[in-house]
Amino acid sequence: MSHKTKFKIQRALGIELPGLGKPGALEKRNYPPGQHGASRKGKPSEFALQLREKQKVMFHYGLREEQLRRFVREARRGSNSGNWIEQLLSLLERRLDNVVFRLGFARSIAAARQLVAHGHVLLNGRAVNIGSIVVRVGDFVRLTEYAAGNMTEPARTNPRLDLPSYLQFATPDTNTHGRVLSMPGSHHVPFELNTKQVAEYYAQRGV
């Protein structure tokens, strides 16, 4: 996905999504794309509001619709309290590609997914190549020596996001070896999200 496409998506949704990488999509043109984007008026329908919130989740985490639906179904099965939307966001935050991104090892979730796919990420000391793996509390995630040596200095010293509270670096003097400290929740999602509308979107479609 090109930078231009990523910017168009974020402008259409009216929000910057950190998972897409390079910031600044709304700095100059904070209105929907298109010739008349700046002058569009009218109150959006309830469906449009629900769709927008769902698309935020889908585009930030880099998922296709069917992939997101599978996570929704898994969250419904795994939720004991009935608050499956919290379970959903916990699952998405614990995807390995997202954890690699949130640890600051890559500038976007897509870049993190590439690191995993090329075997440059170790999970509990073993190389894995599937970015959709859901990590567990206590798991260790680190870069291979090759990937750590080739990580750009800005990624080390100026990550896209601050380290969330559910992750920590294994030792204070390294930023290429992290651990899952606790279960994440909706409050760890790094953009404004109306979780109720996401839940309503899928509830109305029988997912």
QUIJO-V335939 format. One record per residue. RES is the residue in three letters. SS is DSSP state (@ for helix, = for strand, . for the rest). PHI is phi in degrees with one decimal (999 if undefined). OMEGA is omega in radians with two decimals (999 if undefined). Layout:
<<RES;SS;PHI;OMEGA> <RES;SS;PHI;OMEGA>>
This chain:
<<MET;.;999;-3.10> <SER;.;-73.8;3.08> <HIS;@;-59.6;-3.13> <LYS;@;-61.7;3.12> <THR;@;-64.9;3.12> <LYS;@;-61.0;3.12> <PHE;@;-65.4;3.13> <LYS;@;-62.1;3.13> <ILE;@;-60.3;-3.09> <GLN;@;-68.8;3.08> <ARG;@;-67.3;3.12> <ALA;@;-64.1;-3.13> <LEU;@;-88.1;3.11> <GLY;.;73.3;-3.10> <ILE;.;-157.5;3.04> <GLU;.;-84.8;3.14> <LEU;.;-110.6;-3.05> <PRO;@;-56.1;-3.10> <GLY;@;-62.4;3.13> <LEU;@;-82.2;3.02> <GLY;.;101.7;-2.98> <LYS;.;-52.5;3.12> <PRO;.;-78.3;3.04> <GLY;.;107.3;-3.08> <ALA;.;-61.9;-3.06> <LEU;.;-107.2;-3.04> <GLU;.;-65.3;-3.07> <LYS;.;-102.8;-3.08> <ARG;.;-131.5;-3.10> <ASN;.;-90.7;3.08> <TYR;.;-143.4;-3.09> <PRO;.;-59.3;3.12> <PRO;.;-67.7;-3.13> <GLY;.;113.3;-3.05> <GLN;.;-57.7;-3.07> <HIS;.;-109.2;-3.07> <GLY;@;-57.0;-3.06> <ALA;@;-71.0;-3.05> <SER;@;-108.8;-3.13> <ARG;.;-66.1;-3.14> <LYS;.;-131.9;3.11> <GLY;.;110.2;3.14> <LYS;.;-76.7;3.14> <PRO;.;-68.1;3.11> <SER;.;-72.2;3.10> <GLU;@;-61.4;3.10> <PHE;@;-61.9;-3.13> <ALA;@;-61.9;3.11> <LEU;@;-65.5;3.12> <GLN;@;-63.9;-3.13> <LEU;@;-62.5;-3.13> <ARG;@;-62.2;3.14> <GLU;@;-65.6;3.10> <LYS;@;-63.9;-3.13> <GLN;@;-67.4;3.05> <LYS;@;-55.8;-3.13> <VAL;@;-63.2;-3.07> <MET;@;-62.1;-3.09> <PHE;@;-76.1;3.13> <HIS;@;-60.8;-3.10> <TYR;.;-85.2;3.06> <GLY;.;68.6;-3.09> <LEU;.;-110.2;2.93> <ARG;.;-84.8;-3.09> <GLU;@;-55.7;-3.09> <GLU;@;-66.8;3.07> <GLN;@;-62.8;3.13> <LEU;@;-65.3;3.11> <ARG;@;-62.1;3.11> <ARG;@;-63.2;3.10> <PHE;@;-68.0;3.09> <VAL;@;-62.1;3.13> <ARG;@;-63.8;3.11> <GLU;@;-65.0;3.13> <ALA;@;-64.5;3.12> <ARG;@;-62.7;-3.14> <ARG;@;-68.2;-3.03> <GLY;@;-91.5;-3.09> <SER;.;-92.1;3.11> <ASN;.;-84.4;-3.07> <SER;.;-88.0;-3.08> <GLY;.;90.9;3.10> <ASN;.;-87.5;-3.02> <TRP;@;-69.1;-3.13> <ILE;@;-66.0;3.05> <GLU;@;-65.1;3.10> <GLN;@;-63.3;3.12> <LEU;@;-59.4;-3.09> <LEU;@;-69.2;3.03> <SER;@;-64.8;3.11> <LEU;@;-62.6;-3.10> <LEU;@;-66.4;3.11> <GLU;@;-67.1;-3.12> <ARG;.;-93.6;2.98> <ARG;=;-59.5;-3.06> <LEU;@;-60.2;-3.13> <ASP;@;-63.3;3.10> <ASN;@;-69.9;3.12> <VAL;@;-63.0;3.09> <VAL;@;-60.2;3.10> <PHE;@;-66.3;-3.08> <ARG;@;-68.3;3.05> <LEU;.;-77.6;3.12> <GLY;.;84.3;-3.14> <PHE;.;-78.4;-3.13> <ALA;.;-146.8;-3.06> <ARG;.;-85.9;3.10> <SER;.;-151.7;3.11> <ILE;@;-69.1;3.10> <ALA;@;-62.5;3.11> <ALA;@;-66.4;3.09> <ALA;@;-63.8;3.13> <ARG;@;-62.6;3.10> <GLN;@;-67.1;3.09> <LEU;@;-57.7;-3.14> <VAL;@;-65.2;-3.08> <ALA;@;-59.7;-3.12> <HIS;.;-90.3;3.05> <GLY;.;77.9;-3.10> <HIS;.;-96.4;-3.14> <VAL;=;-124.4;3.11> <LEU;=;-109.2;3.07> <LEU;=;-111.6;-3.07> <ASN;.;54.0;3.06> <GLY;.;86.9;-3.10> <ARG;=;-115.0;3.12> <ALA;=;-69.4;3.08> <VAL;.;-131.0;-3.13> <ASN;.;-134.2;-3.14> <ILE;.;-119.0;-3.07> <GLY;.;-69.6;-3.08> <SER;.;-85.4;3.07> <ILE;.;-56.5;3.09> <VAL;=;-94.9;-3.10> <VAL;.;-79.5;-3.11> <ARG;.;-116.7;3.08> <VAL;.;-59.7;-3.12> <GLY;.;98.6;3.14> <ASP;.;-68.8;3.08> <PHE;=;-107.0;3.13> <VAL;=;-127.9;3.10> <ARG;=;-146.3;3.09> <LEU;=;-85.4;2.98> <THR;.;-67.5;3.14> <GLU;@;-59.3;3.14> <TYR;@;-63.1;-3.12> <ALA;@;-65.5;3.13> <ALA;@;-63.7;-3.14> <GLY;@;-71.8;-3.11> <ASN;@;-103.8;3.09> <MET;.;-69.5;-3.09> <THR;.;-67.0;-3.11> <GLU;@;-59.2;3.09> <PRO;@;-58.7;3.13> <ALA;@;-66.1;3.13> <ARG;@;-75.1;-2.98> <THR;@;-97.6;-3.10> <ASN;.;-138.4;-3.11> <PRO;.;-64.9;-3.12> <ARG;.;-59.6;-3.12> <LEU;.;-133.5;3.00> <ASP;.;-67.6;3.12> <LEU;.;-66.2;3.14> <PRO;.;-72.6;-3.03> <SER;.;-68.8;-3.14> <TYR;.;-84.3;3.09> <LEU;=;-122.4;3.01> <GLN;=;-150.6;3.02> <PHE;=;-78.5;-3.02> <ALA;.;-60.5;3.07> <THR;.;-137.1;-3.08> <PRO;.;-60.9;-3.03> <ASP;.;-97.8;3.10> <THR;.;-131.1;3.06> <ASN;.;-126.8;3.07> <THR;.;-122.8;-3.09> <HIS;=;-146.9;-3.06> <GLY;=;-120.6;-3.12> <ARG;=;-135.9;3.06> <VAL;=;-82.4;-2.99> <LEU;.;-88.2;-3.07> <SER;.;-157.9;3.14> <MET;.;-80.2;3.08> <PRO;.;-77.6;3.10> <GLY;.;-142.5;-3.08> <SER;@;-61.9;-3.13> <HIS;@;-71.5;3.08> <HIS;@;-92.7;3.12> <VAL;.;-64.5;-2.96> <PRO;.;-87.1;3.04> <PHE;.;-157.1;-3.12> <GLU;.;-68.5;-3.06> <LEU;.;-143.9;3.04> <ASN;.;-93.0;-3.05> <THR;@;-64.7;3.14> <LYS;@;-61.2;-3.13> <GLN;@;-70.8;3.04> <VAL;@;-63.6;3.13> <ALA;@;-61.9;-3.14> <GLU;@;-66.7;3.13> <TYR;@;-56.5;-3.10> <TYR;@;-77.7;3.11> <ALA;@;-62.5;-3.12> <GLN;.;-73.5;3.13> <ARG;.;-108.4;3.05> <GLY;.;64.3;3.14> <VAL;.;-82.3;999>>
